């Protein structure tokens, strides 16, 4: 790790492990000079990204390159900032936008494959290898911005850093360590509500399993992964990706307002088109009037934070405060989360759990008979399980109210002439005619059939 910092590389866990697998041929855990050369070569080949990260970058590059004249080969320079945001998250735009503008102007650049020397170095597009370079530069710029939050809580030889020493560290190696408790406080400063399981999963993914104090590189590795996921767990992000892709019907990488309405209904929310336009104003940073995946993920995080705040308010109202109980947790990271986030400390006794759940407008589930209390994270897990049961129920309603569903049942029975419980082609024609939906061209017919297929698929998914 120290050597890679000295030669200008960021020592992140995933890329280190992959490069060592190539270089440490005898499995000794030590590198000779030739093995070190192989290690650095393997690292540089993908600009310090792991195979998984490089593959993700490739997919993003291919998606955005379709918006230019050389799909899969060149990415239009005006798409560079948006593409890099997809790699790191919305928070990175403060870095990616200036970077793109600098590249567009040709500032500090020599003529390369992506510049035109006519009339100066005017950058028009970048290939994938160059895109990886800019991704590395973006990561380095993000790392530099994370020095301040780290040094705010860092300790060196038992002493905290003064403001003078923080400024002096700007262009040198960052020293000192930060505790897990302080790491949780950093996440809180970033407006996250860190849950124990989410934090523990990221620790596992960055290879830091003992929850001791972190140096700056370990701290940055953690923050980079945590922010890329917007604080969600890995499987939750993967699920959101699948849902997003299923509603991105034209495979443009974005969903419009109408698609977003359908997406929220799929998730069990009843929203109007006006609600959706409000969501767009909230997170549509590139002002495209659509949401890309990163904007959608941020929107889901904002909604999640509202839910967590509501849960916390109810939890605090019904729970016994820390000074009345003795808390003992199973792992250090759980202790750290509880200690660092004082507002979530306390235990909710079984006698008040049902009332707390009802205050959040959920039906109390059956609970284990031997458990007598729950901490905040345990309470969140119970509410989440209630929420998913409600989602499954609401998904079958496709976003309609009970009254509207009864009206639709009457209409269905009116068109179902033979009482079979199915609408055949002739009966469907009557519906299309009455509502003015009858297709007039082959294209309109194809669109209609696609909508019917999608409706059948959504119905099957809803059970």
Sine and cosine of phi, psi and omega as CSV:
sin_phi,cos_phi,sin_psi,cos_psi,sin_omega,cos_omega
0.00,0.00,-0.73,0.68,-0.03,-1.00
-0.89,0.46,-0.65,0.76,-0.01,-1.00
-0.89,0.46,-0.67,0.74,-0.04,-1.00
-0.92,0.40,-0.56,0.83,0.09,-1.00
-0.90,0.43,-0.68,0.74,-0.03,-1.00
-0.89,0.45,-0.54,0.84,-0.02,-1.00
-0.99,-0.11,0.18,0.98,0.16,-0.99
1.00,-0.03,0.33,0.94,0.00,-1.00
-0.94,-0.33,0.47,-0.88,0.04,-1.00
-1.00,-0.06,0.89,-0.46,-0.09,-1.00
-0.99,0.12,1.00,0.03,0.04,-1.00
-0.99,-0.16,0.52,-0.86,-0.20,-0.98
-0.85,0.52,-0.78,0.63,-0.12,-0.99
-0.88,0.47,-0.70,0.71,-0.03,-1.00
-0.94,0.34,-0.55,0.83,0.06,-1.00
-0.89,0.46,-0.74,0.68,-0.04,-1.00
-0.89,0.46,-0.66,0.76,0.00,-1.00
-0.92,0.38,-0.68,0.73,0.00,-1.00
-0.92,0.39,-0.61,0.79,0.04,-1.00
-0.91,0.41,-0.57,0.82,0.02,-1.00
-0.89,0.46,-0.51,0.86,0.03,-1.00
-0.99,0.14,-0.66,0.75,-0.18,-0.98
-1.00,0.05,-0.65,0.76,-0.08,-1.00
-0.99,0.14,0.97,0.25,-0.16,-0.99
-0.91,0.41,-0.52,0.86,-0.03,-1.00
-0.99,-0.10,0.03,1.00,0.06,-1.00
0.91,0.42,0.46,0.89,-0.07,-1.00
-0.99,0.17,-0.29,0.96,-0.06,-1.00
0.99,0.11,0.05,1.00,0.06,-1.00
-0.77,-0.64,0.47,-0.88,-0.04,-1.00
-0.90,-0.43,0.82,-0.57,0.21,-0.98
-0.97,0.24,0.01,-1.00,-0.07,-1.00
-0.89,0.46,-0.71,0.71,-0.01,-1.00
-0.91,0.42,-0.62,0.78,0.04,-1.00
-0.92,0.39,-0.60,0.80,0.04,-1.00
-0.90,0.44,-0.66,0.75,0.04,-1.00
-0.88,0.48,-0.68,0.74,0.04,-1.00
-0.90,0.43,-0.61,0.79,0.02,-1.00
-0.88,0.48,-0.77,0.64,-0.03,-1.00
-0.92,0.39,-0.56,0.83,0.04,-1.00
-0.91,0.42,-0.71,0.71,0.02,-1.00
-0.89,0.46,-0.61,0.79,0.00,-1.00
-0.92,0.38,-0.72,0.70,-0.09,-1.00
-0.94,0.34,-0.45,0.90,-0.06,-1.00
-0.84,0.55,-0.59,0.81,0.00,-1.00
-0.92,-0.39,0.42,0.91,0.03,-1.00
0.82,0.57,0.53,0.85,0.07,-1.00
1.00,0.08,0.08,1.00,0.04,-1.00
-1.00,-0.04,0.52,-0.86,0.08,-1.00
-0.95,0.31,0.19,-0.98,0.02,-1.00
-0.86,0.51,-0.67,0.74,0.00,-1.00
-0.90,0.43,-0.69,0.73,0.02,-1.00
-0.91,0.41,-0.66,0.75,0.02,-1.00
-0.90,0.44,-0.62,0.79,0.04,-1.00
-0.91,0.42,-0.64,0.77,0.06,-1.00
-0.89,0.45,-0.67,0.74,0.05,-1.00
-0.87,0.49,-0.64,0.77,0.01,-1.00
-0.89,0.46,-0.70,0.72,0.01,-1.00
-0.89,0.47,-0.67,0.74,0.03,-1.00
-0.91,0.41,-0.68,0.74,0.03,-1.00
-0.86,0.51,-0.73,0.69,-0.02,-1.00
-0.88,0.47,-0.64,0.77,-0.01,-1.00
-0.89,0.45,-0.73,0.69,-0.05,-1.00
-0.98,0.22,-0.43,0.90,0.02,-1.00
-0.93,0.37,-0.37,0.93,0.03,-1.00
-0.91,0.42,-0.28,0.96,-0.02,-1.00
-1.00,0.07,0.02,1.00,0.04,-1.00
-0.91,-0.42,-0.29,-0.96,-0.07,-1.00
-1.00,-0.08,-0.09,1.00,-0.03,-1.00
-0.74,-0.68,0.95,0.31,-0.06,-1.00
-0.85,0.53,0.75,-0.66,0.02,-1.00
0.99,0.14,-0.16,0.99,-0.04,-1.00
-0.89,-0.45,-0.71,0.71,-0.05,-1.00
-0.74,-0.67,0.66,-0.75,0.04,-1.00
-0.97,-0.24,0.83,-0.56,0.02,-1.00
-0.84,0.55,0.69,-0.72,-0.12,-0.99
-0.88,0.47,-0.49,0.87,0.00,-1.00
-0.95,0.33,-0.18,0.98,0.05,-1.00
-0.99,-0.12,-0.03,1.00,-0.14,-0.99
-0.89,0.46,-0.73,0.68,-0.03,-1.00
-0.89,0.46,-0.73,0.68,0.00,-1.00
-0.88,0.47,-0.63,0.77,0.00,-1.00
-0.91,0.41,-0.67,0.74,0.01,-1.00
-0.92,0.39,-0.55,0.83,0.07,-1.00
-0.88,0.47,-0.59,0.81,0.04,-1.00
-0.91,0.42,-0.48,0.88,0.02,-1.00
-0.96,0.29,-0.70,0.72,-0.18,-0.98
-0.95,-0.30,-0.53,0.85,-0.07,-1.00
0.81,-0.59,0.24,-0.97,-0.08,-1.00
-0.88,0.47,-0.53,0.85,-0.03,-1.00
-0.87,0.50,-0.37,0.93,-0.07,-1.00
-0.98,0.22,-0.15,0.99,-0.07,-1.00
-0.87,0.49,-0.51,0.86,0.02,-1.00
-0.90,0.43,-0.29,0.96,0.06,-1.00
-0.98,-0.18,-0.67,0.74,-0.12,-0.99
-0.95,0.31,-0.56,0.83,-0.02,-1.00
-0.91,0.41,-0.76,0.65,0.08,-1.00
-0.88,0.48,-0.58,0.81,0.03,-1.00
-0.89,0.47,-0.72,0.69,0.01,-1.00
-0.89,0.46,-0.68,0.73,-0.01,-1.00
-0.90,0.43,-0.60,0.80,0.05,-1.00
-0.91,0.42,-0.67,0.74,0.01,-1.00
-0.92,0.38,-0.66,0.76,0.00,-1.00
-0.86,0.50,-0.60,0.80,-0.03,-1.00
-0.98,0.18,-0.19,0.98,-0.03,-1.00
0.98,0.21,0.23,0.97,-0.04,-1.00
-0.89,0.45,0.80,-0.60,0.05,-1.00
0.87,0.50,0.42,0.91,0.01,-1.00
-0.90,-0.44,0.55,-0.83,0.14,-0.99
-0.99,-0.14,0.32,-0.95,0.07,-1.00
-0.87,0.50,0.79,-0.61,0.03,-1.00
-0.68,-0.73,-0.23,-0.97,-0.01,-1.00
-0.90,0.44,-0.35,0.94,-0.07,-1.00
-0.96,-0.27,0.26,0.97,0.05,-1.00
-0.86,-0.51,0.39,-0.92,0.09,-1.00
-0.91,-0.41,0.84,-0.54,-0.11,-0.99
-0.98,0.20,-0.14,0.99,0.00,-1.00
-0.96,0.28,0.87,-0.50,0.01,-1.00
0.95,0.31,0.40,0.91,-0.02,-1.00
0.97,-0.25,0.09,-1.00,-0.05,-1.00
-0.99,0.13,1.00,0.10,0.01,-1.00
-1.00,-0.10,0.92,-0.39,-0.06,-1.00
-0.98,0.19,0.78,-0.62,-0.04,-1.00
-0.92,-0.40,-0.57,0.82,-0.05,-1.00
-0.32,-0.95,0.24,-0.97,0.04,-1.00
-0.74,-0.67,0.54,-0.84,0.11,-0.99
-1.00,0.02,-0.01,-1.00,-0.13,-0.99
-0.93,0.37,-0.64,0.77,0.01,-1.00
-0.87,0.50,-0.64,0.77,0.02,-1.00
-0.95,0.32,-0.57,0.82,0.06,-1.00
-0.88,0.47,-0.64,0.77,0.05,-1.00
-0.90,0.44,-0.59,0.81,0.05,-1.00
-0.89,0.47,-0.70,0.71,0.01,-1.00
-0.93,0.37,-0.52,0.85,0.10,-1.00
-0.90,0.43,-0.66,0.75,0.05,-1.00
-0.90,0.44,-0.68,0.73,0.02,-1.00
-0.89,0.47,-0.60,0.80,0.05,-1.00
-0.89,0.45,-0.71,0.70,0.00,-1.00
-0.88,0.47,-0.64,0.77,0.03,-1.00
-0.90,0.43,-0.63,0.78,0.02,-1.00
-0.93,0.38,-0.62,0.78,0.05,-1.00
-0.90,0.44,-0.67,0.74,0.01,-1.00
-0.86,0.51,-0.66,0.75,0.00,-1.00
-0.89,0.45,-0.62,0.79,0.00,-1.00
-0.94,0.35,-0.37,0.93,-0.03,-1.00
-1.00,0.10,-0.05,1.00,0.04,-1.00
-0.89,0.45,-0.67,0.74,-0.02,-1.00
-0.86,0.52,-0.81,0.58,0.03,-1.00
-0.85,0.53,-0.59,0.81,0.01,-1.00
-0.92,0.39,-0.76,0.65,-0.09,-1.00
-0.94,0.33,-0.31,0.95,0.06,-1.00
-0.88,0.48,-0.53,0.85,-0.05,-1.00
-0.89,-0.46,-0.10,1.00,-0.12,-0.99
-0.93,0.36,0.46,-0.89,0.02,-1.00
-0.80,-0.61,0.69,-0.72,0.07,-1.00
-0.79,-0.62,0.88,-0.47,-0.02,-1.00
0.81,0.59,0.69,0.73,0.08,-1.00
0.99,0.17,0.01,1.00,-0.03,-1.00
-0.87,-0.50,0.58,-0.82,0.07,-1.00
-0.99,0.17,0.28,-0.96,-0.03,-1.00
-0.99,0.11,0.66,-0.75,0.13,-0.99
-0.99,0.12,0.22,-0.98,0.03,-1.00
-0.87,0.49,-0.60,0.80,0.01,-1.00
-0.89,0.45,-0.68,0.73,-0.02,-1.00
-0.94,0.33,-0.51,0.86,0.06,-1.00
-0.89,0.45,-0.72,0.69,0.00,-1.00
-0.91,0.41,-0.59,0.81,0.00,-1.00
-0.93,0.37,-0.39,0.92,-0.04,-1.00
-0.99,0.12,-0.08,1.00,-0.11,-0.99
-0.80,0.60,-0.67,0.75,-0.08,-1.00
-0.89,-0.45,0.42,0.91,0.02,-1.00
-0.74,-0.67,0.03,-1.00,0.02,-1.00
-0.92,0.40,0.67,-0.74,-0.01,-1.00
-0.99,0.11,0.85,-0.53,-0.02,-1.00
-0.95,-0.32,0.11,-0.99,0.00,-1.00
1.00,-0.09,0.09,-1.00,0.02,-1.00
-0.71,-0.71,0.30,-0.96,0.01,-1.00
-0.76,-0.65,0.66,-0.75,-0.01,-1.00
-0.98,0.20,0.28,-0.96,0.06,-1.00
-0.90,0.43,-0.61,0.79,0.06,-1.00
-0.84,0.55,-0.71,0.71,-0.01,-1.00
-0.94,0.35,-0.55,0.83,0.06,-1.00
-0.87,0.50,-0.68,0.73,0.02,-1.00
-0.89,0.46,-0.62,0.78,0.04,-1.00
-0.90,0.43,-0.60,0.80,0.07,-1.00
-0.88,0.48,-0.69,0.72,0.03,-1.00
-0.89,0.47,-0.64,0.77,0.05,-1.00
-0.89,0.46,-0.64,0.77,0.04,-1.00
-0.89,0.45,-0.44,0.90,0.04,-1.00
-1.00,0.03,0.17,0.99,0.05,-1.00
0.95,0.32,0.45,0.89,0.15,-0.99
-0.99,-0.12,0.48,-0.88,0.22,-0.98
-0.96,-0.27,0.99,-0.11,-0.11,-0.99
-0.96,0.27,0.86,-0.52,0.07,-1.00
-0.99,-0.12,0.52,-0.86,-0.16,-0.99
-0.86,0.52,-0.75,0.66,-0.05,-1.00
-0.90,0.44,-0.60,0.80,0.01,-1.00
-0.91,0.41,-0.69,0.72,0.02,-1.00
-0.90,0.43,-0.71,0.71,-0.02,-1.00
-0.88,0.47,-0.61,0.79,-0.01,-1.00
-0.91,0.42,-0.66,0.75,0.02,-1.00
-0.92,0.40,-0.65,0.76,0.09,-1.00
-0.83,0.56,-0.68,0.73,0.01,-1.00
-0.90,0.43,-0.67,0.74,-0.06,-1.00
-0.93,0.37,-0.46,0.89,0.03,-1.00
-0.99,-0.13,0.16,0.99,0.13,-0.99
0.96,0.26,0.45,0.89,-0.03,-1.00
-0.88,-0.47,1.00,0.02,-0.22,-0.98
-0.99,-0.17,-0.16,0.99,-0.07,-1.00
-0.98,-0.18,-0.08,1.00,0.10,-1.00
0.84,0.54,0.51,0.86,0.13,-0.99
-0.98,0.17,-0.04,-1.00,0.02,-1.00
-0.88,0.48,0.52,-0.85,-0.05,-1.00
-0.95,-0.32,0.64,-0.76,0.19,-0.98
-0.99,0.15,0.00,-1.00,-0.13,-0.99
-0.90,0.44,-0.64,0.77,-0.02,-1.00
-0.91,0.41,-0.64,0.77,0.05,-1.00
-0.93,0.38,-0.64,0.77,0.07,-1.00
-0.86,0.50,-0.73,0.68,-0.01,-1.00
-0.91,0.42,-0.64,0.77,0.04,-1.00
-0.84,0.54,-0.72,0.69,0.00,-1.00
-0.89,0.46,-0.78,0.62,-0.06,-1.00
-0.88,0.48,-0.63,0.77,-0.03,-1.00
-0.88,0.48,-0.71,0.70,0.01,-1.00
-0.94,0.35,-0.70,0.71,-0.05,-1.00
-0.88,0.48,-0.70,0.72,-0.04,-1.00
-0.96,0.28,-0.54,0.84,0.05,-1.00
-0.88,0.47,-0.55,0.83,0.01,-1.00
-1.00,-0.01,0.03,1.00,-0.04,-1.00
0.83,0.56,0.52,0.85,0.06,-1.00
0.99,0.12,-0.07,1.00,0.01,-1.00
-0.99,0.12,0.25,-0.97,0.12,-0.99
-0.98,0.21,0.33,-0.94,-0.09,-1.00
-0.84,0.54,-0.72,0.70,-0.04,-1.00
-0.93,0.37,-0.54,0.84,0.04,-1.00
-0.90,0.43,-0.66,0.75,0.04,-1.00
-0.91,0.41,-0.66,0.75,0.02,-1.00
-0.89,0.46,-0.64,0.77,0.04,-1.00
-0.90,0.43,-0.69,0.72,0.02,-1.00
-0.89,0.46,-0.59,0.81,0.04,-1.00
-0.90,0.44,-0.69,0.72,0.01,-1.00
-0.90,0.44,-0.68,0.73,0.02,-1.00
-0.90,0.44,-0.71,0.70,0.01,-1.00
-0.85,0.53,-0.75,0.66,-0.04,-1.00
-0.89,0.45,-0.57,0.82,-0.02,-1.00
-0.93,0.36,-0.43,0.90,0.02,-1.00
-0.99,-0.13,-0.17,0.99,0.11,-0.99
-0.99,0.12,0.97,0.24,-0.20,-0.98
-0.93,0.37,-0.51,0.86,0.00,-1.00
-1.00,-0.04,0.07,1.00,0.05,-1.00
0.83,0.55,0.61,0.80,0.00,-1.00
-1.00,0.06,-0.19,0.98,-0.09,-1.00
1.00,0.04,0.06,1.00,0.02,-1.00
-0.66,-0.75,0.41,-0.91,0.10,-0.99
-0.85,-0.53,0.68,-0.73,-0.02,-1.00
-1.00,0.05,-0.06,-1.00,-0.10,-0.99
-0.88,0.47,-0.68,0.73,-0.02,-1.00
-0.91,0.41,-0.65,0.76,0.04,-1.00
-0.90,0.43,-0.57,0.82,0.00,-1.00
-0.93,0.36,-0.58,0.82,0.10,-1.00
-0.85,0.53,-0.74,0.67,0.00,-1.00
-0.90,0.43,-0.60,0.80,0.00,-1.00
-0.90,0.44,-0.71,0.70,-0.01,-1.00
-0.91,0.41,-0.59,0.81,0.07,-1.00
-0.90,0.44,-0.61,0.79,0.05,-1.00
-0.88,0.47,-0.55,0.83,0.00,-1.00
-0.99,0.11,0.00,1.00,0.05,-1.00
1.00,-0.05,0.18,0.98,0.03,-1.00
-0.99,-0.14,0.62,-0.79,0.10,-0.99
-0.99,-0.14,0.96,-0.29,-0.06,-1.00
-0.78,-0.62,0.46,-0.89,0.07,-1.00
-0.98,-0.21,0.16,-0.99,0.04,-1.00
-0.90,0.43,-0.55,0.83,0.05,-1.00
-0.90,0.43,-0.64,0.77,0.07,-1.00
-0.85,0.52,-0.70,0.71,-0.05,-1.00
-0.91,0.42,-0.66,0.75,0.04,-1.00
-0.89,0.46,-0.54,0.84,0.10,-0.99
-0.91,0.42,-0.65,0.76,0.06,-1.00
-0.88,0.48,-0.67,0.74,-0.02,-1.00
-0.88,0.48,-0.68,0.74,0.01,-1.00
-0.90,0.43,-0.47,0.88,-0.07,-1.00
-0.96,0.28,-0.61,0.79,-0.15,-0.99
-0.78,-0.62,-0.06,1.00,-0.05,-1.00
-0.98,0.21,0.98,0.20,-0.12,-0.99
-0.94,0.35,-0.50,0.86,0.01,-1.00
-1.00,-0.03,0.11,0.99,0.12,-0.99
0.81,0.59,0.69,0.72,0.00,-1.00
-1.00,-0.07,-0.05,1.00,-0.09,-1.00
0.89,0.46,0.30,0.95,0.11,-0.99
-0.69,-0.72,0.18,-0.98,0.07,-1.00
-0.90,-0.43,0.82,-0.58,0.20,-0.98
-1.00,0.10,0.02,-1.00,-0.12,-0.99
-0.89,0.45,-0.64,0.77,-0.01,-1.00
-0.90,0.43,-0.64,0.77,0.04,-1.00
-0.92,0.39,-0.64,0.77,0.07,-1.00
-0.89,0.46,-0.68,0.74,0.01,-1.00
-0.90,0.43,-0.64,0.77,0.06,-1.00
-0.90,0.44,-0.66,0.75,0.03,-1.00
-0.87,0.50,-0.68,0.73,0.03,-1.00
-0.90,0.44,-0.58,0.81,0.04,-1.00
-0.93,0.38,-0.68,0.73,0.01,-1.00
-0.87,0.49,-0.66,0.75,0.06,-1.00
-0.91,0.41,-0.62,0.78,0.01,-1.00
-0.90,0.44,-0.66,0.75,0.01,-1.00
-0.89,0.45,-0.62,0.79,0.06,-1.00
-0.89,0.46,-0.70,0.71,0.03,-1.00
-0.87,0.49,-0.71,0.71,-0.04,-1.00
-0.91,0.42,-0.61,0.79,0.04,-1.00
-0.91,0.42,-0.65,0.76,0.05,-1.00
-0.89,0.45,-0.68,0.73,0.04,-1.00
-0.89,0.46,-0.65,0.76,-0.03,-1.00
-0.91,0.42,-0.64,0.77,0.01,-1.00
-0.88,0.48,-0.71,0.71,0.04,-1.00
-0.92,0.39,-0.67,0.75,0.01,-1.00
-0.86,0.51,-0.74,0.68,-0.02,-1.00
-0.89,0.46,-0.55,0.84,-0.03,-1.00
-0.93,0.37,-0.58,0.81,-0.11,-0.99
-0.97,-0.25,-0.30,0.95,-0.12,-0.99
-0.99,0.14,0.42,-0.91,0.17,-0.99
-0.98,0.20,0.75,-0.66,-0.01,-1.00
-0.93,0.36,0.28,-0.96,-0.08,-1.00
-0.85,0.52,-0.53,0.85,-0.08,-1.00
-0.96,0.29,-0.10,0.99,0.02,-1.00
-0.96,-0.28,-0.04,1.00,-0.07,-1.00
-0.70,-0.72,0.26,-0.96,0.13,-0.99
-0.92,-0.39,0.91,-0.41,-0.05,-1.00
-0.99,-0.12,0.72,-0.69,0.10,-0.99
-0.71,-0.70,0.86,-0.51,-0.06,-1.00
-0.94,-0.33,0.28,-0.96,-0.12,-0.99
-0.98,0.19,-0.41,0.91,-0.08,-1.00
-0.63,-0.77,0.31,-0.95,-0.03,-1.00
-0.90,0.44,-0.64,0.77,-0.04,-1.00
-0.91,0.42,-0.55,0.84,0.06,-1.00
-0.92,0.39,-0.69,0.72,0.07,-1.00
-0.85,0.53,-0.68,0.73,-0.05,-1.00
-0.89,0.45,-0.72,0.70,0.00,-1.00
-0.88,0.47,-0.70,0.71,-0.04,-1.00
-0.92,0.39,-0.65,0.76,-0.04,-1.00
-0.95,0.31,-0.61,0.79,-0.07,-1.00
-0.98,0.21,-0.55,0.84,-0.01,-1.00
-0.97,-0.25,0.99,0.13,-0.14,-0.99
-0.85,0.52,-0.54,0.84,-0.08,-1.00
-0.91,0.41,-0.33,0.94,-0.02,-1.00
-0.99,-0.13,-0.01,1.00,-0.01,-1.00
-0.96,0.29,0.36,-0.93,-0.02,-1.00
0.89,-0.46,0.16,-0.99,0.02,-1.00
-0.73,-0.68,0.68,-0.74,0.02,-1.00
-0.99,-0.12,0.91,-0.42,-0.05,-1.00
-0.96,0.30,0.42,-0.91,-0.03,-1.00
-0.85,0.53,-0.56,0.83,-0.06,-1.00
-0.91,0.42,-0.38,0.92,-0.02,-1.00
-0.92,-0.38,0.03,1.00,-0.06,-1.00
-0.91,0.42,-0.74,0.68,-0.06,-1.00
-0.87,0.50,-0.66,0.76,0.01,-1.00
-0.90,0.43,-0.65,0.76,0.02,-1.00
-0.89,0.46,-0.67,0.74,0.02,-1.00
-0.90,0.43,-0.68,0.73,0.01,-1.00
-0.91,0.41,-0.53,0.85,0.05,-1.00
-0.89,0.47,-0.43,0.90,0.06,-1.00
-1.00,-0.09,0.24,0.97,0.10,-0.99
0.90,0.44,0.63,0.78,0.11,-0.99
-0.86,-0.51,0.36,-0.93,0.06,-1.00
-1.00,0.01,0.83,-0.55,-0.01,-1.00
-0.85,0.53,0.76,-0.65,0.02,-1.00
-1.00,0.10,0.13,-0.99,0.13,-0.99
-0.95,0.32,0.73,-0.69,-0.08,-1.00
-0.86,-0.50,0.41,-0.91,0.05,-1.00
-0.83,0.55,0.66,-0.75,-0.10,-1.00
-0.96,0.28,-0.31,0.95,-0.11,-0.99
-0.99,-0.14,-0.13,0.99,-0.04,-1.00
-1.00,-0.01,0.72,-0.70,-0.12,-0.99
-0.93,-0.38,-0.21,0.98,-0.03,-1.00
-0.39,-0.92,0.35,-0.94,-0.01,-1.00
-0.68,-0.73,0.66,-0.75,0.14,-0.99
-0.99,0.12,-0.04,-1.00,-0.08,-1.00
-0.87,0.49,-0.70,0.71,-0.03,-1.00
-0.90,0.44,-0.63,0.78,0.05,-1.00
-0.90,0.43,-0.63,0.78,0.06,-1.00
-0.89,0.45,-0.66,0.75,0.04,-1.00
-0.87,0.49,-0.66,0.75,0.01,-1.00
-0.89,0.46,-0.63,0.77,0.03,-1.00
-0.91,0.42,-0.72,0.69,0.00,-1.00
-0.90,0.44,-0.62,0.78,0.03,-1.00
-0.89,0.46,-0.65,0.76,0.01,-1.00
-0.91,0.40,-0.62,0.79,0.07,-1.00
-0.90,0.43,-0.64,0.77,-0.02,-1.00
-0.89,0.46,-0.69,0.73,-0.04,-1.00
-0.93,0.37,-0.54,0.84,0.09,-1.00
-0.91,0.42,-0.64,0.77,0.04,-1.00
-0.92,0.40,-0.63,0.77,0.03,-1.00
-0.86,0.50,-0.71,0.70,0.00,-1.00
-0.87,0.49,-0.61,0.79,0.01,-1.00
-0.94,0.33,-0.72,0.70,-0.04,-1.00
-0.94,0.34,-0.50,0.87,-0.01,-1.00
-0.88,0.47,-0.57,0.82,0.03,-1.00
-0.92,0.39,-0.38,0.92,0.01,-1.00
-1.00,0.04,-0.13,0.99,0.04,-1.00
0.83,0.56,0.52,0.86,0.05,-1.00
1.00,0.07,0.01,1.00,-0.01,-1.00
-1.00,0.00,0.48,-0.88,0.09,-1.00
-0.97,0.24,0.26,-0.97,0.02,-1.00
-0.87,0.49,-0.63,0.78,0.01,-1.00
-0.90,0.44,-0.70,0.71,-0.01,-1.00
-0.91,0.41,-0.60,0.80,0.01,-1.00
-0.90,0.44,-0.65,0.76,0.04,-1.00
-0.89,0.45,-0.62,0.78,0.05,-1.00
-0.89,0.45,-0.66,0.76,0.01,-1.00
-0.93,0.37,-0.57,0.82,0.07,-1.00
-0.88,0.48,-0.67,0.74,0.04,-1.00
-0.89,0.46,-0.68,0.73,0.02,-1.00
-0.90,0.43,-0.65,0.76,0.01,-1.00
-0.87,0.49,-0.72,0.69,-0.02,-1.00
-0.90,0.44,-0.51,0.86,0.02,-1.00
-0.93,0.37,-0.59,0.80,-0.02,-1.00
-1.00,0.07,-0.39,0.92,0.01,-1.00
-0.99,0.16,0.98,0.21,-0.15,-0.99
-0.86,0.52,-0.65,0.76,-0.08,-1.00
-1.00,0.01,0.02,1.00,0.04,-1.00
0.91,0.42,0.43,0.90,-0.06,-1.00
-0.98,0.19,-0.28,0.96,-0.08,-1.00
1.00,0.01,0.00,1.00,0.05,-1.00
-0.77,-0.64,0.51,-0.86,0.08,-1.00
-0.99,-0.11,0.91,-0.42,0.03,-1.00
-1.00,0.06,-0.02,-1.00,-0.10,-1.00
-0.87,0.49,-0.65,0.76,-0.02,-1.00
-0.93,0.37,-0.65,0.76,0.02,-1.00
-0.93,0.37,-0.59,0.81,0.05,-1.00
-0.89,0.46,-0.61,0.79,0.01,-1.00
-0.87,0.50,-0.60,0.80,0.03,-1.00
-0.90,0.43,-0.65,0.76,0.03,-1.00
-0.89,0.46,-0.73,0.68,-0.03,-1.00
-0.88,0.47,-0.63,0.77,-0.01,-1.00
-0.93,0.38,-0.72,0.70,-0.05,-1.00
-0.91,0.43,-0.56,0.83,-0.03,-1.00
-1.00,-0.06,-0.01,1.00,-0.01,-1.00
0.95,0.30,0.47,0.88,-0.04,-1.00
-0.98,-0.22,0.11,0.99,-0.09,-1.00
-0.90,0.44,0.83,-0.56,-0.03,-1.00
-0.92,0.39,0.64,-0.77,-0.03,-1.00
-0.96,-0.29,-0.31,0.95,-0.01,-1.00
-0.75,-0.66,0.19,-0.98,0.05,-1.00
-0.89,0.45,-0.62,0.79,0.00,-1.00
-0.90,0.44,-0.69,0.73,0.03,-1.00
-0.90,0.43,-0.59,0.81,0.04,-1.00
-0.91,0.42,-0.66,0.75,0.02,-1.00
-0.90,0.43,-0.64,0.77,0.03,-1.00
-0.90,0.44,-0.67,0.74,0.01,-1.00
-0.88,0.48,-0.71,0.70,-0.01,-1.00
-0.90,0.44,-0.58,0.81,0.03,-1.00
-0.91,0.41,-0.66,0.76,0.02,-1.00
-0.91,0.42,-0.65,0.76,0.03,-1.00
-0.90,0.45,-0.69,0.72,0.03,-1.00
-0.88,0.47,-0.66,0.75,0.00,-1.00
-0.91,0.42,-0.65,0.76,0.02,-1.00
-0.88,0.47,-0.67,0.74,0.03,-1.00
-0.90,0.44,-0.65,0.76,0.01,-1.00
-0.90,0.43,-0.70,0.71,0.01,-1.00
-0.89,0.45,-0.61,0.79,0.02,-1.00
-0.90,0.43,-0.67,0.74,0.03,-1.00
-0.90,0.45,-0.67,0.74,-0.01,-1.00
-0.90,0.43,-0.55,0.83,-0.01,-1.00
-0.98,0.18,-0.14,0.99,0.03,-1.00
0.99,0.13,0.00,0.00,0.00,0.00
